[in-house]
Amino acid sequence: MRNKRTLTIATTTFVLLGLAAFGFFRYLPQTVKAFNPQPDPPGYGLVGITNGQTLRVTVVNTGDPPEPDTPNPARVVLNFRDGNGNLFRNPDGSPIRRIAFLKGGESTSLDLNADNFVRGNQRLTVRPDIRIQQADPVVVGDRLLPPDPCIPSAEVIDNNGRTQFMMPFIPAVQRTAAPQ
């Protein structure tokens, strides 16, 4: 009788300790790591414009106006792409594009007027495509001058000049190779 009682207590203790350990490890705070195989898309999404509207993209170099020893200007390329990613073109076949070199304080813009492309109640679906190639940093004396920051913007305006809405720019995630 005594052996049976000891066996019951030992079994019960073993089961309770097992359940306690399971509960402890099961509900212990855990770190979860995930991997997104696709990088964040830089730039803008598709936007639709119709008669009486213009899509304007602008880039401004927010640095101070240039001095003799300031960094090289940033190179910016402004254009538009259709829903399939193709360059948007004028009726004569040339791409709608502007390439500019912006020094501190300078800006440039490019317009796409829907009146030139759509007829009636059609809708033009387009994506602004802005490429900014920052200049390399410059060493002046004992200082390292970083390149000036360039900030893009896009807005839809009615053809009377009134802004209807602005779209936020999604910056690209900088991907670098792992050090070897």
DRENPA-3360 file (N, C-alpha, C; in nm, 2 decimals, always signed):
BEGIN
1 = MRNKRTLT = +0.08/-0.12/+0.00/+0.00/+0.00/+0.00/+0.09/+0.13/+0.00 ~ +0.19/+0.12/+0.08/+0.28/+0.23/+0.09/+0.35/+0.25/-0.05 ~ +0.39/+0.15/-0.12/+0.46/+0.16/-0.25/+0.37/+0.22/-0.35 ~ +0.24/+0.18/-0.34/+0.14/+0.23/-0.44/+0.12/+0.38/-0.41 ~ +0.12/+0.43/-0.29/+0.10/+0.57/-0.26/+0.22/+0.65/-0.30 ~ +0.34/+0.60/-0.28/+0.46/+0.66/-0.32/+0.47/+0.68/-0.47 ~ +0.43/+0.57/-0.54/+0.43/+0.57/-0.69/+0.33/+0.67/-0.74 ~ +0.21/+0.69/-0.68/+0.11/+0.78/-0.72/+0.16/+0.93/-0.70;
9 = IATTTFVL = +0.23/+0.95/-0.58/+0.28/+1.09/-0.56/+0.39/+1.12/-0.65 ~ +0.48/+1.02/-0.68/+0.59/+1.05/-0.78/+0.54/+1.07/-0.92 ~ +0.44/+1.00/-0.96/+0.38/+1.01/-1.09/+0.31/+1.15/-1.10 ~ +0.23/+1.19/-1.00/+0.16/+1.31/-1.00/+0.27/+1.43/-1.00 ~ +0.37/+1.42/-0.92/+0.47/+1.52/-0.92/+0.54/+1.53/-1.05 ~ +0.57/+1.42/-1.12/+0.64/+1.42/-1.25/+0.55/+1.49/-1.35 ~ +0.42/+1.46/-1.35/+0.33/+1.51/-1.45/+0.31/+1.66/-1.42 ~ +0.30/+1.71/-1.30/+0.28/+1.85/-1.27/+0.41/+1.93/-1.31;
17 = LGLAAFGF = +0.53/+1.87/-1.28/+0.65/+1.94/-1.32/+0.66/+1.95/-1.47 ~ +0.62/+1.84/-1.54/+0.62/+1.84/-1.69/+0.53/+1.95/-1.74 ~ +0.41/+1.96/-1.69/+0.31/+2.06/-1.73/+0.36/+2.20/-1.70 ~ +0.42/+2.22/-1.59/+0.48/+2.35/-1.55/+0.59/+2.39/-1.65 ~ +0.68/+2.30/-1.68/+0.79/+2.32/-1.77/+0.73/+2.36/-1.91 ~ +0.63/+2.28/-1.95/+0.57/+2.31/-2.08/+0.51/+2.45/-2.09 ~ +0.44/+2.48/-1.98/+0.37/+2.61/-1.98/+0.48/+2.72/-1.97 ~ +0.59/+2.70/-1.90/+0.69/+2.80/-1.89/+0.75/+2.83/-2.02;
25 = FRYLPQTV = +0.79/+2.72/-2.09/+0.86/+2.74/-2.22/+0.76/+2.78/-2.33 ~ +0.64/+2.74/-2.32/+0.54/+2.77/-2.42/+0.50/+2.92/-2.42 ~ +0.49/+2.97/-2.31/+0.44/+3.11/-2.30/+0.55/+3.21/-2.26 ~ +0.68/+3.16/-2.27/+0.79/+3.25/-2.25/+0.80/+3.35/-2.37 ~ +0.83/+3.47/-2.34/+0.84/+3.57/-2.46/+0.94/+3.52/-2.56 ~ +0.91/+3.52/-2.68/+1.00/+3.47/-2.79/+1.02/+3.58/-2.89 ~ +1.14/+3.57/-2.95/+1.18/+3.66/-3.06/+1.15/+3.59/-3.19 ~ +1.08/+3.66/-3.28/+1.04/+3.60/-3.41/+1.11/+3.69/-3.51;
33 = KAFNPQPD = +1.18/+3.62/-3.60/+1.25/+3.69/-3.71/+1.18/+3.65/-3.84 ~ +1.16/+3.75/-3.93/+1.10/+3.73/-4.06/+1.19/+3.79/-4.17 ~ +1.17/+3.74/-4.29/+1.25/+3.80/-4.40/+1.15/+3.83/-4.51 ~ +1.16/+3.95/-4.56/+1.08/+3.99/-4.67/+1.17/+3.98/-4.80 ~ +1.15/+3.89/-4.89/+1.24/+3.87/-5.00/+1.23/+3.98/-5.10 ~ +1.13/+4.07/-5.10/+1.12/+4.18/-5.19/+1.15/+4.31/-5.13 ~ +1.24/+4.39/-5.19/+1.27/+4.51/-5.13/+1.16/+4.61/-5.14 ~ +1.16/+4.71/-5.06/+1.05/+4.81/-5.06/+1.06/+4.89/-5.20;
41 = PPGYGLVG = +0.95/+4.91/-5.26/+0.96/+4.98/-5.39/+0.98/+5.12/-5.37 ~ +1.08/+5.18/-5.44/+1.11/+5.32/-5.43/+1.01/+5.40/-5.52 ~ +0.98/+5.52/-5.48/+0.91/+5.61/-5.57/+0.76/+5.62/-5.55 ~ +0.68/+5.62/-5.65/+0.54/+5.64/-5.65/+0.46/+5.53/-5.70 ~ +0.34/+5.52/-5.67/+0.25/+5.42/-5.73/+0.18/+5.48/-5.85 ~ +0.09/+5.41/-5.91/+0.02/+5.46/-6.03/-0.08/+5.56/-5.99 ~ -0.10/+5.66/-6.07/-0.20/+5.77/-6.05/-0.27/+5.79/-6.18 ~ -0.40/+5.81/-6.17/-0.48/+5.84/-6.29/-0.51/+5.99/-6.30;
49 = ITNGQTLR = -0.50/+6.04/-6.42/-0.54/+6.18/-6.44/-0.63/+6.18/-6.57 ~ -0.70/+6.28/-6.58/-0.80/+6.29/-6.69/-0.79/+6.44/-6.75 ~ -0.88/+6.46/-6.84/-0.88/+6.60/-6.90/-0.89/+6.71/-6.79 ~ -0.81/+6.81/-6.82/-0.81/+6.92/-6.72/-0.71/+6.91/-6.61 ~ -0.63/+6.80/-6.61/-0.54/+6.77/-6.50/-0.40/+6.76/-6.55 ~ -0.30/+6.79/-6.47/-0.16/+6.78/-6.50/-0.09/+6.72/-6.39 ~ +0.00/+6.62/-6.42/+0.08/+6.56/-6.31/+0.22/+6.62/-6.32 ~ +0.26/+6.68/-6.21/+0.39/+6.75/-6.20/+0.48/+6.68/-6.10;
57 = VTVVNTGD = +0.60/+6.65/-6.14/+0.70/+6.60/-6.05/+0.81/+6.70/-6.04 ~ +0.86/+6.71/-5.92/+0.96/+6.81/-5.89/+1.07/+6.75/-5.80 ~ +1.19/+6.79/-5.82/+1.30/+6.76/-5.73/+1.37/+6.88/-5.69 ~ +1.40/+6.90/-5.56/+1.47/+7.02/-5.51/+1.59/+6.97/-5.43 ~ +1.70/+7.04/-5.45/+1.83/+7.01/-5.38/+1.82/+7.11/-5.26 ~ +1.80/+7.05/-5.14/+1.78/+7.14/-5.02/+1.90/+7.19/-4.96 ~ +2.02/+7.17/-5.02/+2.14/+7.22/-4.97/+2.15/+7.37/-4.98 ~ +2.25/+7.43/-4.92/+2.27/+7.58/-4.93/+2.32/+7.61/-5.07;
65 = PPEPDTPN = +2.29/+7.73/-5.12/+2.34/+7.77/-5.25/+2.49/+7.75/-5.26 ~ +2.54/+7.71/-5.38/+2.68/+7.67/-5.39/+2.78/+7.77/-5.36 ~ +2.88/+7.72/-5.30/+3.00/+7.80/-5.27/+3.12/+7.74/-5.36 ~ +3.23/+7.81/-5.37/+3.33/+7.76/-5.46/+3.38/+7.61/-5.42 ~ +3.38/+7.57/-5.30/+3.43/+7.44/-5.26/+3.32/+7.34/-5.22 ~ +3.20/+7.36/-5.27/+3.09/+7.27/-5.24/+3.09/+7.14/-5.32 ~ +3.02/+7.04/-5.28/+3.02/+6.91/-5.36/+2.96/+6.93/-5.50 ~ +2.99/+6.84/-5.58/+2.94/+6.84/-5.72/+2.78/+6.83/-5.71;
73 = PARVVLNF = +2.72/+6.88/-5.82/+2.57/+6.88/-5.82/+2.52/+6.73/-5.83 ~ +2.40/+6.71/-5.79/+2.33/+6.58/-5.80/+2.27/+6.58/-5.94 ~ +2.27/+6.46/-5.99/+2.21/+6.43/-6.13/+2.07/+6.37/-6.10 ~ +1.97/+6.43/-6.16/+1.83/+6.38/-6.14/+1.77/+6.35/-6.28 ~ +1.70/+6.25/-6.29/+1.63/+6.21/-6.42/+1.48/+6.20/-6.38 ~ +1.40/+6.28/-6.45/+1.25/+6.28/-6.43/+1.19/+6.22/-6.55 ~ +1.10/+6.12/-6.53/+1.02/+6.08/-6.65/+0.89/+6.01/-6.59 ~ +0.81/+5.96/-6.68/+0.69/+5.89/-6.64/+0.69/+5.75/-6.70;
81 = RDGNGNLF = +0.62/+5.66/-6.64/+0.61/+5.52/-6.69/+0.46/+5.48/-6.69 ~ +0.42/+5.40/-6.78/+0.28/+5.35/-6.79/+0.26/+5.23/-6.69 ~ +0.15/+5.17/-6.69/+0.11/+5.07/-6.60/+0.20/+4.94/-6.62 ~ +0.26/+4.92/-6.74/+0.35/+4.81/-6.76/+0.50/+4.84/-6.74 ~ +0.53/+4.96/-6.69/+0.67/+5.00/-6.66/+0.74/+5.06/-6.78 ~ +0.67/+5.08/-6.89/+0.74/+5.14/-7.01/+0.74/+5.29/-7.00 ~ +0.85/+5.35/-7.06/+0.86/+5.49/-7.06/+0.74/+5.55/-7.13 ~ +0.68/+5.66/-7.07/+0.57/+5.73/-7.13/+0.63/+5.82/-7.24;
89 = RNPDGSPI = +0.57/+5.82/-7.36/+0.62/+5.89/-7.47/+0.52/+6.00/-7.53 ~ +0.58/+6.10/-7.59/+0.50/+6.20/-7.66/+0.44/+6.13/-7.78 ~ +0.34/+6.20/-7.84/+0.29/+6.14/-7.97/+0.39/+6.12/-8.08 ~ +0.50/+6.19/-8.07/+0.61/+6.18/-8.18/+0.70/+6.06/-8.14 ~ +0.68/+5.99/-8.03/+0.77/+5.88/-7.99/+0.88/+5.91/-7.90 ~ +0.91/+6.03/-7.88/+1.02/+6.07/-7.78/+0.97/+6.06/-7.64 ~ +1.06/+6.00/-7.55/+1.02/+5.99/-7.41/+1.00/+6.13/-7.34 ~ +0.91/+6.13/-7.25/+0.89/+6.25/-7.18/+0.99/+6.25/-7.06;
97 = RRIAFLKG = +1.09/+6.33/-7.07/+1.20/+6.32/-6.97/+1.27/+6.45/-6.95 ~ +1.32/+6.47/-6.83/+1.41/+6.58/-6.81/+1.53/+6.53/-6.73 ~ +1.65/+6.57/-6.77/+1.77/+6.54/-6.70/+1.83/+6.67/-6.65 ~ +1.86/+6.68/-6.52/+1.92/+6.80/-6.47/+2.03/+6.78/-6.37 ~ +2.12/+6.87/-6.35/+2.22/+6.87/-6.25/+2.19/+6.98/-6.15 ~ +2.15/+6.94/-6.03/+2.11/+7.04/-5.93/+2.21/+7.07/-5.83 ~ +2.25/+7.19/-5.82/+2.34/+7.24/-5.71/+2.25/+7.28/-5.59 ~ +2.31/+7.31/-5.48/+2.23/+7.35/-5.36/+2.14/+7.46/-5.39;
105 = GESTSLDL = +2.01/+7.45/-5.35/+1.91/+7.55/-5.36/+1.84/+7.54/-5.50 ~ +1.88/+7.46/-5.59/+1.81/+7.45/-5.72/+1.71/+7.34/-5.72 ~ +1.62/+7.36/-5.82/+1.51/+7.26/-5.84/+1.48/+7.25/-5.98 ~ +1.41/+7.14/-6.02/+1.36/+7.12/-6.15/+1.23/+7.05/-6.15 ~ +1.14/+7.06/-6.25/+1.02/+6.99/-6.25/+0.98/+6.94/-6.40 ~ +0.89/+6.85/-6.41/+0.84/+6.80/-6.53/+0.69/+6.78/-6.52 ~ +0.62/+6.83/-6.63/+0.48/+6.82/-6.63/+0.43/+6.72/-6.73 ~ +0.32/+6.65/-6.70/+0.25/+6.57/-6.80/+0.10/+6.61/-6.80;
113 = NADNFVRG = +0.06/+6.68/-6.91/-0.07/+6.74/-6.92/-0.16/+6.63/-6.99 ~ -0.26/+6.59/-6.92/-0.35/+6.48/-6.97/-0.43/+6.53/-7.10 ~ -0.45/+6.66/-7.11/-0.52/+6.71/-7.23/-0.45/+6.67/-7.36 ~ -0.32/+6.65/-7.35/-0.24/+6.62/-7.47/-0.25/+6.47/-7.51 ~ -0.31/+6.39/-7.42/-0.31/+6.24/-7.45/-0.44/+6.17/-7.44 ~ -0.54/+6.23/-7.37/-0.67/+6.16/-7.36/-0.78/+6.24/-7.43 ~ -0.88/+6.16/-7.48/-0.99/+6.22/-7.54/-1.12/+6.18/-7.47 ~ -1.21/+6.28/-7.46/-1.33/+6.25/-7.39/-1.32/+6.22/-7.24;
121 = NQRLTVRP = -1.38/+6.11/-7.20/-1.38/+6.07/-7.05/-1.27/+5.97/-7.02 ~ -1.17/+5.95/-7.11/-1.07/+5.86/-7.08/-0.98/+5.90/-6.96 ~ -0.91/+5.80/-6.91/-0.83/+5.82/-6.79/-0.69/+5.78/-6.83 ~ -0.59/+5.86/-6.80/-0.45/+5.83/-6.82/-0.39/+5.78/-6.69 ~ -0.34/+5.65/-6.69/-0.28/+5.59/-6.58/-0.13/+5.60/-6.60 ~ -0.06/+5.66/-6.50/+0.09/+5.69/-6.52/+0.15/+5.68/-6.38 ~ +0.28/+5.65/-6.38/+0.36/+5.65/-6.26/+0.48/+5.74/-6.27 ~ +0.50/+5.84/-6.18/+0.62/+5.92/-6.19/+0.74/+5.84/-6.15;
129 = DIRIQQAD = +0.85/+5.86/-6.23/+0.97/+5.79/-6.21/+1.08/+5.89/-6.19 ~ +1.14/+5.89/-6.07/+1.24/+5.99/-6.04/+1.37/+5.92/-6.00 ~ +1.48/+5.94/-6.06/+1.61/+5.88/-6.03/+1.70/+5.99/-5.98 ~ +1.75/+5.98/-5.86/+1.85/+6.08/-5.81/+1.98/+6.01/-5.79 ~ +2.08/+6.06/-5.85/+2.22/+6.01/-5.83/+2.30/+6.12/-5.76 ~ +2.31/+6.09/-5.63/+2.38/+6.19/-5.54/+2.53/+6.20/-5.58 ~ +2.58/+6.32/-5.57/+2.72/+6.34/-5.59/+2.81/+6.27/-5.48 ~ +2.93/+6.24/-5.51/+3.02/+6.19/-5.40/+3.05/+6.30/-5.30;
137 = PVVVGDRL = +3.08/+6.26/-5.18/+3.12/+6.36/-5.08/+3.26/+6.42/-5.12 ~ +3.28/+6.54/-5.07/+3.40/+6.61/-5.11/+3.48/+6.65/-4.98 ~ +3.61/+6.63/-4.99/+3.70/+6.67/-4.87/+3.75/+6.81/-4.90 ~ +3.72/+6.90/-4.80/+3.77/+7.04/-4.81/+3.85/+7.06/-4.69 ~ +3.98/+7.07/-4.70/+4.07/+7.09/-4.59/+4.06/+6.96/-4.50 ~ +4.02/+6.98/-4.38/+4.01/+6.86/-4.29/+3.86/+6.82/-4.27 ~ +3.77/+6.88/-4.35/+3.63/+6.85/-4.34/+3.58/+6.76/-4.46 ~ +3.48/+6.67/-4.43/+3.42/+6.59/-4.53/+3.28/+6.65/-4.55;
145 = LPPDPCIP = +3.25/+6.71/-4.67/+3.12/+6.76/-4.70/+3.04/+6.66/-4.77 ~ +2.93/+6.62/-4.70/+2.84/+6.52/-4.77/+2.76/+6.58/-4.88 ~ +2.71/+6.50/-4.97/+2.63/+6.55/-5.08/+2.50/+6.61/-5.02 ~ +2.45/+6.71/-5.09/+2.33/+6.78/-5.05/+2.21/+6.68/-5.07 ~ +2.11/+6.69/-4.98/+1.99/+6.60/-4.99/+1.90/+6.66/-5.10 ~ +1.85/+6.57/-5.18/+1.75/+6.60/-5.28/+1.62/+6.54/-5.25 ~ +1.51/+6.61/-5.25/+1.38/+6.57/-5.21/+1.28/+6.58/-5.33 ~ +1.22/+6.47/-5.37/+1.12/+6.47/-5.48/+0.98/+6.49/-5.43;
153 = SAEVIDNN = +0.89/+6.54/-5.51/+0.75/+6.55/-5.48/+0.67/+6.53/-5.61 ~ +0.55/+6.50/-5.60/+0.46/+6.48/-5.71/+0.32/+6.53/-5.67 ~ +0.26/+6.60/-5.76/+0.13/+6.66/-5.73/+0.04/+6.66/-5.86 ~ -0.09/+6.65/-5.84/-0.18/+6.66/-5.95/-0.25/+6.80/-5.94 ~ -0.24/+6.87/-6.04/-0.29/+7.01/-6.04/-0.40/+7.02/-6.15 ~ -0.50/+7.10/-6.13/-0.59/+7.12/-6.24/-0.53/+7.23/-6.33 ~ -0.57/+7.23/-6.45/-0.50/+7.32/-6.55/-0.53/+7.47/-6.53 ~ -0.59/+7.50/-6.42/-0.60/+7.64/-6.37/-0.50/+7.67/-6.27;
161 = GRTQFMMP = -0.41/+7.57/-6.24/-0.30/+7.60/-6.15/-0.32/+7.56/-6.00 ~ -0.44/+7.51/-5.97/-0.47/+7.48/-5.83/-0.43/+7.33/-5.80 ~ -0.36/+7.31/-5.69/-0.32/+7.17/-5.66/-0.44/+7.10/-5.61 ~ -0.46/+6.98/-5.66/-0.57/+6.89/-5.62/-0.53/+6.80/-5.51 ~ -0.41/+6.74/-5.53/-0.35/+6.66/-5.42/-0.20/+6.63/-5.44 ~ -0.13/+6.60/-5.34/+0.01/+6.56/-5.35/+0.02/+6.42/-5.31 ~ +0.13/+6.35/-5.36/+0.15/+6.21/-5.33/+0.28/+6.20/-5.26 ~ +0.28/+6.11/-5.15/+0.41/+6.09/-5.08/+0.51/+6.01/-5.16;
169 = FIPAVQRT = +0.63/+6.04/-5.14/+0.74/+5.96/-5.20/+0.78/+5.85/-5.11 ~ +0.80/+5.73/-5.16/+0.85/+5.62/-5.08/+0.99/+5.60/-5.10 ~ +1.08/+5.63/-5.00/+1.22/+5.62/-5.03/+1.26/+5.47/-5.05 ~ +1.37/+5.45/-5.13/+1.42/+5.32/-5.15/+1.50/+5.28/-5.03 ~ +1.50/+5.15/-5.00/+1.58/+5.10/-4.89/+1.72/+5.07/-4.94 ~ +1.82/+5.13/-4.87/+1.95/+5.11/-4.92/+2.00/+4.97/-4.88 ~ +2.03/+4.89/-4.98/+2.08/+4.75/-4.96/+2.23/+4.75/-4.99 ~ +2.31/+4.70/-4.89/+2.45/+4.69/-4.91/+2.49/+4.55/-4.89;
177 = AAPQ = +2.60/+4.51/-4.96/+2.65/+4.37/-4.95/+2.71/+4.35/-4.81 ~ +2.70/+4.23/-4.76/+2.76/+4.20/-4.63/+2.92/+4.21/-4.64 ~ +2.98/+4.26/-4.54/+3.13/+4.27/-4.54/+3.19/+4.12/-4.55 ~ +3.29/+4.11/-4.62/+3.36/+3.98/-4.64/+3.49/+3.97/-4.56;
% end
